[in-house]
Amino acid sequence: MLLLLLEALFAGLLFVGIIWWTMFSGRQGGELPRTDEADQSDRKP
């Protein structure tokens, strides 16, 4: 029973670690600035 709990704890920590890594290991300056072309394509006439 203890082994199952340890395995579940490890899997949960691994899951949280992967989520943390993908969320906070991006570009150093944040997201790239948007260009005018991208801004205009998002707008509806």
N, C-alpha and C positions, 0 to 999 in steps of 0.2 A: 504494500500500500504506500509506503514511504517513497519507494522508487517511482511510482506513478505520479505522486505529488511533485517530486523533484523534476521529473520529465516535463510535467505540465508547467511548472515554474520556469524552467529553461526555455520551453517553447514560447511562453508569453513574453519573457525578456528578449528573446530573439526577435519576435514579432515587433515589439515596441522599439527595439534597436534599429530594425530595418526602416520602420516608419520615420523615426527620428533622423536617420541618415538621409533619407530621400527628401525630407522637408527642409533640413537646415544645412545641407552641404552643397548649396547651389553656387551661383556666381558670387564673387567677392563684393561687387558693387550692387548687388541686387539684380532685378530684371533689367533687360536692355530697354532703353527708351523707345517709345513707339514712334514710327514715322508718320508723316502726314497721309501717305497712301493707306496705311493700315487704319488710321482714324476715319478716313473718308469711306472705306469699305464697310465699316461697322454701322455707319449712319444710313437711315432709310430716307429717301427723298420725300 
